[in-house]
Amino acid sequence: MMLNDGTDVNHSHSFGQDRKRQGESRTIIVIVVTAAMMVVEIATGILFGSMALLADGLHMASHAAALSINVFAYIYARRHAHDERFSFGTGKVNALGGFSGAVLLAVFAVMMAVESVVRLFNPVAIAFNQAIFVAIIGLVVNGMSMLILGRRDDSGHGHDHGHDHRHQHHHDHNLRSAYLHVLADALTSFLAIFALLAAKYFGLIWMDPLMGIVGAIMVSRWSIGLLIGTSHVLLDRQAPVDIQQKVVDSIEKNGGNRVVDLHLWTVGPDIYAAIVSVVTEIPKPPEYYKRLIPSDFKFVHVTVEVNRT
Protein backbone atom coordinates (compact mmCIF):
# COMPACT_ATOMS: atom_id res chain seq x y z
CA MET A 1 0.00 0.00 0.00
CA MET A 2 1.29 3.49 -0.92
CA LEU A 3 0.76 6.57 1.24
CA ASN A 4 0.37 10.07 -0.18
CA ASP A 5 4.01 10.84 0.55
CA GLY A 6 5.16 7.95 -1.60
CA THR A 7 5.98 5.59 1.26
CA ASP A 8 5.37 1.90 0.71
CA VAL A 9 4.16 0.65 4.09
CA ASN A 10 4.53 -2.99 3.06
CA HIS A 11 8.21 -2.99 2.14
CA SER A 12 10.76 -4.62 4.42
CA HIS A 13 12.48 -2.59 7.13
CA SER A 14 15.12 -5.20 7.93
CA PHE A 15 17.73 -3.26 5.91
CA GLY A 16 20.06 -6.25 5.85
CA GLN A 17 20.07 -6.72 9.63
CA ASP A 18 18.84 -10.29 9.16
CA ARG A 19 22.23 -11.30 7.79
CA LYS A 20 24.82 -12.71 10.16
CA ARG A 21 27.70 -10.30 10.61
CA GLN A 22 31.26 -11.57 10.72
CA GLY A 23 31.74 -9.62 13.91
CA GLU A 24 29.44 -12.09 15.65
CA SER A 25 31.62 -15.12 14.92
CA ARG A 26 34.79 -13.23 15.72
CA THR A 27 33.43 -12.07 19.06
CA ILE A 28 32.42 -15.60 20.07
CA ILE A 29 35.94 -16.86 19.36
CA VAL A 30 37.43 -14.06 21.44
CA ILE A 31 35.04 -14.77 24.33
CA VAL A 32 36.30 -18.35 24.58
CA VAL A 33 39.94 -17.26 24.50
CA THR A 34 39.35 -14.40 26.95
CA ALA A 35 37.46 -16.53 29.45
CA ALA A 36 40.25 -19.12 29.54
CA MET A 37 42.95 -16.50 30.08
CA MET A 38 40.77 -14.70 32.62
CA VAL A 39 40.78 -17.71 34.94
CA VAL A 40 44.56 -18.04 34.70
CA GLU A 41 45.32 -14.37 35.35
CA ILE A 42 42.93 -13.91 38.26
CA ALA A 43 44.22 -17.04 39.97
CA THR A 44 47.90 -16.16 39.47
CA GLY A 45 47.35 -12.50 40.31
CA ILE A 46 45.97 -13.50 43.71
CA LEU A 47 48.58 -16.21 44.18
CA PHE A 48 51.59 -14.04 43.26
CA GLY A 49 50.32 -10.78 44.76
CA SER A 50 50.46 -8.62 41.61
CA MET A 51 47.87 -5.84 41.40
CA ALA A 52 48.74 -5.18 37.76
CA LEU A 53 48.28 -8.84 36.94
CA LEU A 54 45.08 -9.11 38.99
CA ALA A 55 43.77 -5.96 37.30
CA ASP A 56 44.47 -7.55 33.93
CA GLY A 57 42.56 -10.66 34.95
CA LEU A 58 39.64 -8.64 36.29
CA HIS A 59 39.59 -6.70 33.05
CA MET A 60 39.35 -9.95 31.17
CA ALA A 61 36.48 -11.05 33.41
CA SER A 62 34.58 -7.84 32.80
CA HIS A 63 35.33 -7.97 29.11
CA ALA A 64 34.18 -11.55 28.80
CA ALA A 65 30.84 -10.39 30.21
CA ALA A 66 30.79 -7.33 27.96
CA LEU A 67 31.64 -9.41 24.90
CA SER A 68 28.73 -11.68 25.76
CA ILE A 69 26.47 -8.61 25.62
CA ASN A 70 27.91 -7.80 22.20
CA VAL A 71 27.13 -11.30 20.94
CA PHE A 72 23.61 -11.07 22.35
CA ALA A 73 23.14 -7.77 20.49
CA TYR A 74 24.20 -9.39 17.21
CA ILE A 75 21.86 -12.36 17.67
CA TYR A 76 18.92 -10.23 18.85
CA ALA A 77 19.25 -7.81 15.94
CA ARG A 78 19.42 -10.66 13.43
CA ARG A 79 16.52 -12.67 14.83
CA HIS A 80 14.22 -9.65 15.17
CA ALA A 81 15.19 -7.98 11.91
CA HIS A 82 11.74 -8.58 10.43
CA ASP A 83 9.82 -7.68 13.59
CA GLU A 84 7.36 -5.00 12.49
CA ARG A 85 7.37 -3.45 15.95
CA PHE A 86 10.74 -1.89 15.08
CA SER A 87 9.87 1.01 12.79
CA PHE A 88 13.32 1.25 11.23
CA GLY A 89 14.59 -2.26 11.85
CA THR A 90 16.98 -3.47 14.52
CA GLY A 91 20.10 -1.68 13.33
CA LYS A 92 20.32 0.40 16.50
CA VAL A 93 20.64 -2.74 18.62
CA ASN A 94 24.21 -2.69 17.35
CA ALA A 95 24.77 0.77 18.82
CA LEU A 96 22.98 -0.23 22.03
CA GLY A 97 25.37 -3.17 22.44
CA GLY A 98 28.29 -0.82 21.91
CA PHE A 99 26.88 1.67 24.40
CA SER A 100 26.44 -1.05 27.03
CA GLY A 101 30.00 -2.19 26.47
CA ALA A 102 31.24 1.37 26.87
CA VAL A 103 29.42 1.72 30.19
CA LEU A 104 31.04 -1.48 31.45
CA LEU A 105 34.43 -0.22 30.32
CA ALA A 106 33.91 2.93 32.40
CA VAL A 107 32.74 0.99 35.48
CA PHE A 108 35.69 -1.37 35.49
CA ALA A 109 38.11 1.47 34.82
CA VAL A 110 36.89 3.09 38.03
CA MET A 111 37.20 -0.19 39.93
CA MET A 112 40.72 -0.65 38.58
CA ALA A 113 41.73 2.87 39.62
CA VAL A 114 40.31 2.52 43.14
CA GLU A 115 42.03 -0.80 43.78
CA SER A 116 45.31 0.55 42.40
CA VAL A 117 45.19 3.56 44.74
CA VAL A 118 44.62 1.22 47.68
CA ARG A 119 47.61 -0.91 46.64
CA LEU A 120 49.72 2.23 46.14
CA PHE A 121 49.47 2.99 49.85
CA ASN A 122 49.32 -0.64 50.98
CA PRO A 123 51.81 -2.58 48.79
CA VAL A 124 51.92 -6.36 48.90
CA ALA A 125 54.68 -8.86 48.16
CA ILE A 126 54.91 -9.90 44.50
CA ALA A 127 56.25 -13.15 42.99
CA PHE A 128 57.85 -11.38 40.03
CA ASN A 129 58.96 -14.24 37.79
CA GLN A 130 55.62 -16.04 37.82
CA ALA A 131 53.63 -12.82 37.48
CA ILE A 132 55.72 -11.60 34.51
CA PHE A 133 55.36 -14.96 32.78
CA VAL A 134 51.58 -14.95 33.06
CA ALA A 135 51.36 -11.30 32.01
CA ILE A 136 53.32 -12.06 28.84
CA ILE A 137 50.94 -14.89 28.02
CA GLY A 138 48.04 -12.51 28.60
CA LEU A 139 49.56 -9.96 26.24
CA VAL A 140 49.96 -12.58 23.51
CA VAL A 141 46.36 -13.74 23.93
CA ASN A 142 45.07 -10.18 23.83
CA GLY A 143 47.13 -9.46 20.75
CA MET A 144 45.59 -12.45 18.98
CA SER A 145 42.11 -11.30 19.98
CA MET A 146 42.81 -7.82 18.61
CA LEU A 147 43.84 -9.31 15.28
CA ILE A 148 40.65 -11.37 15.15
CA LEU A 149 38.36 -8.43 15.92
CA GLY A 150 40.34 -5.75 14.11
CA ARG A 151 40.57 -7.42 10.71
CA ARG A 152 38.87 -5.28 8.08
CA ASP A 153 35.95 -6.75 6.17
CA ASP A 154 35.25 -4.34 3.34
CA SER A 155 32.80 -6.75 1.74
CA GLY A 156 30.66 -6.67 4.86
CA HIS A 157 29.25 -3.23 4.10
CA GLY A 158 26.84 -4.66 1.59
CA HIS A 159 27.04 -1.63 -0.67
CA ASP A 160 29.49 0.94 -1.94
CA HIS A 161 29.49 4.47 -0.61
CA GLY A 162 30.79 7.13 -2.91
CA HIS A 163 30.86 9.85 -0.29
CA ASP A 164 33.54 10.61 2.26
CA HIS A 165 33.85 7.76 4.74
CA ARG A 166 35.26 10.07 7.38
CA HIS A 167 31.75 11.39 7.91
CA GLN A 168 30.01 8.05 7.68
CA HIS A 169 29.02 6.23 10.85
CA HIS A 170 30.10 3.08 9.07
CA HIS A 171 31.59 1.56 12.19
CA ASP A 172 30.04 -1.54 13.62
CA HIS A 173 29.72 -0.01 17.09
CA ASN A 174 29.10 -3.41 18.61
CA LEU A 175 32.33 -4.77 17.11
CA ARG A 176 34.18 -1.60 18.07
CA SER A 177 33.06 -2.09 21.67
CA ALA A 178 34.39 -5.65 21.63
CA TYR A 179 37.64 -4.46 20.07
CA LEU A 180 38.13 -1.76 22.70
CA HIS A 181 37.63 -4.31 25.46
CA VAL A 182 40.44 -6.54 24.19
CA LEU A 183 42.55 -3.46 23.45
CA ALA A 184 42.12 -2.44 27.09
CA ASP A 185 43.18 -5.94 28.11
CA ALA A 186 46.27 -5.71 25.91
CA LEU A 187 47.13 -2.33 27.43
CA THR A 188 46.83 -3.58 31.01
CA SER A 189 48.91 -6.65 30.13
CA PHE A 190 51.64 -4.43 28.67
CA LEU A 191 51.56 -2.08 31.64
CA ALA A 192 51.65 -5.03 34.02
CA ILE A 193 54.81 -6.37 32.37
CA PHE A 194 56.44 -2.92 32.44
CA ALA A 195 55.53 -2.39 36.09
CA LEU A 196 56.66 -5.84 37.18
CA LEU A 197 60.03 -5.49 35.43
CA ALA A 198 60.57 -2.06 37.03
CA ALA A 199 59.69 -3.44 40.44
CA LYS A 200 61.88 -6.51 40.08
CA TYR A 201 65.05 -4.90 38.75
CA PHE A 202 64.87 -1.39 40.20
CA GLY A 203 62.84 -1.95 43.35
CA LEU A 204 60.07 0.37 42.16
CA ILE A 205 57.23 -1.50 43.83
CA TRP A 206 54.96 1.52 43.44
CA MET A 207 55.11 1.14 39.65
CA ASP A 208 52.73 -1.83 39.81
CA PRO A 209 49.69 0.07 41.18
CA LEU A 210 50.71 3.23 39.29
CA MET A 211 50.42 1.39 35.99
CA GLY A 212 46.98 0.24 37.10
CA ILE A 213 45.98 3.91 37.47
CA VAL A 214 47.47 4.82 34.09
CA GLY A 215 45.60 1.95 32.46
CA ALA A 216 42.34 3.03 34.10
CA ILE A 217 42.73 6.57 32.73
CA MET A 218 43.33 5.34 29.17
CA VAL A 219 40.45 2.87 29.31
CA SER A 220 38.18 5.66 30.56
CA ARG A 221 39.09 7.81 27.56
CA TRP A 222 38.23 4.98 25.15
CA SER A 223 34.97 4.45 26.99
CA ILE A 224 34.01 8.11 26.69
CA GLY A 225 34.73 8.09 22.95
CA LEU A 226 32.56 5.04 22.41
CA LEU A 227 29.79 6.46 24.60
CA ILE A 228 29.72 9.63 22.51
CA GLY A 229 29.67 7.76 19.19
CA THR A 230 26.95 5.31 20.14
CA SER A 231 24.79 7.92 21.91
CA HIS A 232 24.72 9.95 18.70
CA VAL A 233 23.18 6.97 16.92
CA LEU A 234 20.75 6.13 19.72
CA LEU A 235 19.56 9.74 19.97
CA ASP A 236 19.05 10.13 16.20
CA ARG A 237 21.63 12.85 15.81
CA GLN A 238 21.54 14.50 12.40
CA ALA A 239 24.03 13.30 9.78
CA PRO A 240 27.09 15.50 9.10
CA VAL A 241 26.32 18.92 7.63
CA ASP A 242 28.14 18.25 4.37
CA ILE A 243 26.00 15.19 3.65
CA GLN A 244 22.84 17.17 4.45
CA GLN A 245 23.98 19.91 2.12
CA LYS A 246 24.59 17.48 -0.73
CA VAL A 247 21.05 16.15 -0.36
CA VAL A 248 19.62 19.69 -0.35
CA ASP A 249 21.71 20.71 -3.37
CA SER A 250 20.68 17.62 -5.35
CA ILE A 251 17.00 18.52 -4.94
CA GLU A 252 17.27 22.28 -5.28
CA LYS A 253 19.50 22.24 -8.36
CA ASN A 254 16.33 21.90 -10.43
CA GLY A 255 14.80 25.40 -10.36
CA GLY A 256 11.66 25.91 -8.34
CA ASN A 257 12.40 23.25 -5.68
CA ARG A 258 13.20 24.26 -2.12
CA VAL A 259 13.95 21.96 0.81
CA VAL A 260 12.29 23.47 3.87
CA ASP A 261 12.87 20.60 6.28
CA LEU A 262 15.37 17.73 6.32
CA HIS A 263 15.91 14.94 8.83
CA LEU A 264 18.80 12.63 8.06
CA TRP A 265 19.95 10.10 10.63
CA THR A 266 21.59 6.72 11.16
CA VAL A 267 19.30 3.71 11.68
CA GLY A 268 22.03 1.08 11.80
CA PRO A 269 25.65 0.35 10.90
CA ASP A 270 26.42 2.19 7.68
CA ILE A 271 22.77 2.92 6.84
CA TYR A 272 20.77 6.16 6.82
CA ALA A 273 17.12 7.16 6.70
CA ALA A 274 15.80 10.54 5.60
CA ILE A 275 12.62 12.62 5.75
CA VAL A 276 12.55 15.50 3.27
CA SER A 277 9.97 18.27 2.97
CA VAL A 278 9.97 20.04 -0.41
CA VAL A 279 8.15 23.19 -1.49
CA THR A 280 7.82 23.75 -5.24
CA GLU A 281 5.78 25.69 -7.79
CA ILE A 282 4.95 22.62 -9.85
CA PRO A 283 4.63 19.59 -7.55
CA LYS A 284 5.72 16.20 -8.86
CA PRO A 285 5.30 12.71 -7.34
CA PRO A 286 7.54 11.98 -4.34
CA GLU A 287 9.47 9.36 -6.32
CA TYR A 288 10.70 12.12 -8.64
CA TYR A 289 12.46 13.90 -5.77
CA LYS A 290 13.82 10.66 -4.37
CA ARG A 291 15.53 10.00 -7.70
CA LEU A 292 17.24 13.39 -7.49
CA ILE A 293 19.16 12.29 -4.39
CA PRO A 294 22.58 10.84 -5.37
CA SER A 295 22.38 7.07 -5.57
CA ASP A 296 25.80 6.62 -3.97
CA PHE A 297 24.34 7.56 -0.60
CA LYS A 298 22.24 4.37 -0.68
CA PHE A 299 19.66 5.57 1.85
CA VAL A 300 17.60 2.62 3.02
CA HIS A 301 14.49 4.63 3.80
CA VAL A 302 13.49 7.99 2.31
CA THR A 303 10.18 9.77 2.86
CA VAL A 304 9.37 12.86 0.79
CA GLU A 305 6.64 15.39 1.52
CA VAL A 306 5.74 17.72 -1.36
CA ASN A 307 3.88 21.04 -0.96
CA ARG A 308 2.97 23.74 -3.47
CA THR A 309 4.34 27.24 -2.92
C-alpha positions in Angstrom: 0.0 0.0 0.0 1.3 3.5 -0.9 0.8 6.6 1.2 0.4 10.1 -0.2 4.0 10.8 0.6 5.2 8.0 -1.6 6.0 5.6 1.3 5.4 1.9 0.7 4.2 0.6 4.1 4.5 -3.0 3.1 8.2 -3.0 2.1 10.8 -4.6 4.4 12.5 -2.6 7.1 15.1 -5.2 7.9 17.7 -3.3 5.9 20.1 -6.3 5.9 20.1 -6.7 9.6 18.8 -10.3 9.2 22.2 -11.3 7.8 24.8 -12.7 10.2 27.7 -10.3 10.6 31.3 -11.6 10.7 31.7 -9.6 13.9 29.4 -12.1 15.7 31.6 -15.1 14.9 34.8 -13.2 15.7 33.4 -12.1 19.1 32.4 -15.6 20.1 35.9 -16.9 19.4 37.4 -14.1 21.4 35.0 -14.8 24.3 36.3 -18.4 24.6 39.9 -17.3 24.5 39.4 -14.4 26.9 37.5 -16.5 29.4 40.2 -19.1 29.5 43.0 -16.5 30.1 40.8 -14.7 32.6 40.8 -17.7 34.9 44.6 -18.0 34.7 45.3 -14.4 35.4 42.9 -13.9 38.3 44.2 -17.0 40.0 47.9 -16.2 39.5 47.4 -12.5 40.3 46.0 -13.5 43.7 48.6 -16.2 44.2 51.6 -14.0 43.3 50.3 -10.8 44.8 50.5 -8.6 41.6 47.9 -5.8 41.4 48.7 -5.2 37.8 48.3 -8.8 36.9 45.1 -9.1 39.0 43.8 -6.0 37.3 44.5 -7.6 33.9 42.6 -10.7 34.9 39.6 -8.6 36.3 39.6 -6.7 33.1 39.4 -10.0 31.2 36.5 -11.1 33.4 34.6 -7.8 32.8 35.3 -8.0 29.1 34.2 -11.6 28.8 30.8 -10.4 30.2 30.8 -7.3 28.0 31.6 -9.4 24.9 28.7 -11.7 25.8 26.5 -8.6 25.6 27.9 -7.8 22.2 27.1 -11.3 20.9 23.6 -11.1 22.4 23.1 -7.8 20.5 24.2 -9.4 17.2 21.9 -12.4 17.7 18.9 -10.2 18.8 19.3 -7.8 15.9 19.4 -10.7 13.4 16.5 -12.7 14.8 14.2 -9.7 15.2 15.2 -8.0 11.9 11.7 -8.6 10.4 9.8 -7.7 13.6 7.4 -5.0 12.5 7.4 -3.5 16.0 10.7 -1.9 15.1 9.9 1.0 12.8 13.3 1.3 11.2 14.6 -2.3 11.8 17.0 -3.5 14.5 20.1 -1.7 13.3 20.3 0.4 16.5 20.6 -2.7 18.6 24.2 -2.7 17.3 24.8 0.8 18.8 23.0 -0.2 22.0 25.4 -3.2 22.4 28.3 -0.8 21.9 26.9 1.7 24.4 26.4 -1.1 27.0 30.0 -2.2 26.5 31.2 1.4 26.9 29.4 1.7 30.2 31.0 -1.5 31.5 34.4 -0.2 30.3 33.9 2.9 32.4 32.7 1.0 35.5 35.7 -1.4 35.5 38.1 1.5 34.8 36.9 3.1 38.0 37.2 -0.2 39.9 40.7 -0.7 38.6 41.7 2.9 39.6 40.3 2.5 43.1 42.0 -0.8 43.8 45.3 0.5 42.4 45.2 3.6 44.7 44.6 1.2 47.7 47.6 -0.9 46.6 49.7 2.2 46.1 49.5 3.0 49.9 49.3 -0.6 51.0 51.8 -2.6 48.8 51.9 -6.4 48.9 54.7 -8.9 48.2 54.9 -9.9 44.5 56.2 -13.2 43.0 57.8 -11.4 40.0 59.0 -14.2 37.8 55.6 -16.0 37.8 53.6 -12.8 37.5 55.7 -11.6 34.5 55.4 -15.0 32.8 51.6 -15.0 33.1 51.4 -11.3 32.0 53.3 -12.1 28.8 50.9 -14.9 28.0 48.0 -12.5 28.6 49.6 -10.0 26.2 50.0 -12.6 23.5 46.4 -13.7 23.9 45.1 -10.2 23.8 47.1 -9.5 20.7 45.6 -12.4 19.0 42.1 -11.3 20.0 42.8 -7.8 18.6 43.8 -9.3 15.3 40.6 -11.4 15.1 38.4 -8.4 15.9 40.3 -5.8 14.1 40.6 -7.4 10.7 38.9 -5.3 8.1 36.0 -6.8 6.2 35.2 -4.3 3.3 32.8 -6.7 1.7 30.7 -6.7 4.9 29.3 -3.2 4.1 26.8 -4.7 1.6 27.0 -1.6 -0.7 29.5 0.9 -1.9 29.5 4.5 -0.6 30.8 7.1 -2.9 30.9 9.9 -0.3 33.5 10.6 2.3 33.8 7.8 4.7 35.3 10.1 7.4 31.7 11.4 7.9 30.0 8.0 7.7 29.0 6.2 10.8 30.1 3.1 9.1 31.6 1.6 12.2 30.0 -1.5 13.6 29.7 0.0 17.1 29.1 -3.4 18.6 32.3 -4.8 17.1 34.2 -1.6 18.1 33.1 -2.1 21.7 34.4 -5.6 21.6 37.6 -4.5 20.1 38.1 -1.8 22.7 37.6 -4.3 25.5 40.4 -6.5 24.2 42.6 -3.5 23.4 42.1 -2.4 27.1 43.2 -5.9 28.1 46.3 -5.7 25.9 47.1 -2.3 27.4 46.8 -3.6 31.0 48.9 -6.6 30.1 51.6 -4.4 28.7 51.6 -2.1 31.6 51.6 -5.0 34.0 54.8 -6.4 32.4 56.4 -2.9 32.4 55.5 -2.4 36.1 56.7 -5.8 37.2 60.0 -5.5 35.4 60.6 -2.1 37.0 59.7 -3.4 40.4 61.9 -6.5 40.1 65.1 -4.9 38.7 64.9 -1.4 40.2 62.8 -1.9 43.4 60.1 0.4 42.2 57.2 -1.5 43.8 55.0 1.5 43.4 55.1 1.1 39.7 52.7 -1.8 39.8 49.7 0.1 41.2 50.7 3.2 39.3 50.4 1.4 36.0 47.0 0.2 37.1 46.0 3.9 37.5 47.5 4.8 34.1 45.6 2.0 32.5 42.3 3.0 34.1 42.7 6.6 32.7 43.3 5.3 29.2 40.4 2.9 29.3 38.2 5.7 30.6 39.1 7.8 27.6 38.2 5.0 25.1 35.0 4.4 27.0 34.0 8.1 26.7 34.7 8.1 23.0 32.6 5.0 22.4 29.8 6.5 24.6 29.7 9.6 22.5 29.7 7.8 19.2 26.9 5.3 20.1 24.8 7.9 21.9 24.7 10.0 18.7 23.2 7.0 16.9 20.8 6.1 19.7 19.6 9.7 20.0 19.1 10.1 16.2 21.6 12.9 15.8 21.5 14.5 12.4 24.0 13.3 9.8 27.1 15.5 9.1 26.3 18.9 7.6 28.1 18.2 4.4 26.0 15.2 3.7 22.8 17.2 4.5 24.0 19.9 2.1 24.6 17.5 -0.7 21.0 16.1 -0.4 19.6 19.7 -0.3 21.7 20.7 -3.4 20.7 17.6 -5.3 17.0 18.5 -4.9 17.3 22.3 -5.3 19.5 22.2 -8.4 16.3 21.9 -10.4 14.8 25.4 -10.4 11.7 25.9 -8.3 12.4 23.2 -5.7 13.2 24.3 -2.1 14.0 22.0 0.8 12.3 23.5 3.9 12.9 20.6 6.3 15.4 17.7 6.3 15.9 14.9 8.8 18.8 12.6 8.1 19.9 10.1 10.6 21.6 6.7 11.2 19.3 3.7 11.7 22.0 1.1 11.8 25.6 0.4 10.9 26.4 2.2 7.7 22.8 2.9 6.8 20.8 6.2 6.8 17.1 7.2 6.7 15.8 10.5 5.6 12.6 12.6 5.7 12.5 15.5 3.3 10.0 18.3 3.0 10.0 20.0 -0.4 8.1 23.2 -1.5 7.8 23.7 -5.2 5.8 25.7 -7.8 5.0 22.6 -9.9 4.6 19.6 -7.5 5.7 16.2 -8.9 5.3 12.7 -7.3 7.5 12.0 -4.3 9.5 9.4 -6.3 10.7 12.1 -8.6 12.5 13.9 -5.8 13.8 10.7 -4.4 15.5 10.0 -7.7 17.2 13.4 -7.5 19.2 12.3 -4.4 22.6 10.8 -5.4 22.4 7.1 -5.6 25.8 6.6 -4.0 24.3 7.6 -0.6 22.2 4.4 -0.7 19.7 5.6 1.8 17.6 2.6 3.0 14.5 4.6 3.8 13.5 8.0 2.3 10.2 9.8 2.9 9.4 12.9 0.8 6.6 15.4 1.5 5.7 17.7 -1.4 3.9 21.0 -1.0 3.0 23.7 -3.5 4.3 27.2 -2.9 
